[in-house]
Amino acid sequence: MVDFESLRVNDFDIEDVFIKQGWKRYFDMLNGPIYSRLVKEFWMKAEVYDDLSARMEEEALVRKDPSLKGKSREEMGLSIFNGTVI
């Protein structure tokens, strides 16, 4: 959310700049209603596979089979980690 009133009180009055550029509607949408239940349901059911998850997966395999230590993900039979996936 963008609180233009708070910015104005702190001598940073920029709302007119965005109004002149036609961005007022965009900021109104950002400050509009939030479907908190929908967001909550999404994140409750979402699975995040990040760097930590990838490392934990590798470490679990090495604990099961110490001969895998020092090998690449491909050599361990895992897919390549290209970044966070939700």
ChimeraX attribute file (.defattr): number of C-alpha atoms within 10 A of each C-alpha:
attribute: neighborCount
match mode: 1-to-1
recipient: residues
	/A:1	9
	/A:2	11
	/A:3	10
	/A:4	15
	/A:5	13
	/A:6	11
	/A:7	13
	/A:8	12
	/A:9	9
	/A:10	9
	/A:11	9
	/A:12	11
	/A:13	13
	/A:14	12
	/A:15	17
	/A:16	12
	/A:17	11
	/A:18	13
	/A:19	13
	/A:20	9
	/A:21	8
	/A:22	11
	/A:23	13
	/A:24	15
	/A:25	11
	/A:26	12
	/A:27	17
	/A:28	12
	/A:29	11
	/A:30	12
	/A:31	12
	/A:32	10
	/A:33	8
	/A:34	10
	/A:35	8
	/A:36	9
	/A:37	9
	/A:38	10
	/A:39	10
	/A:40	11
	/A:41	10
	/A:42	11
	/A:43	12
	/A:44	9
	/A:45	8
	/A:46	10
	/A:47	10
	/A:48	12
	/A:49	13
	/A:50	15
	/A:51	14
	/A:52	11
	/A:53	13
	/A:54	18
	/A:55	13
	/A:56	12
	/A:57	13
	/A:58	19
	/A:59	15
	/A:60	12
	/A:61	17
	/A:62	16
	/A:63	11
	/A:64	9
	/A:65	11
	/A:66	11
	/A:67	11
	/A:68	17
	/A:69	13
	/A:70	10
	/A:71	11
	/A:72	13
	/A:73	16
	/A:74	10
	/A:75	10
	/A:76	16
	/A:77	11
	/A:78	13
	/A:79	11
	/A:80	10
	/A:81	15
	/A:82	8
	/A:83	10
	/A:84	12
	/A:85	10
	/A:86	9
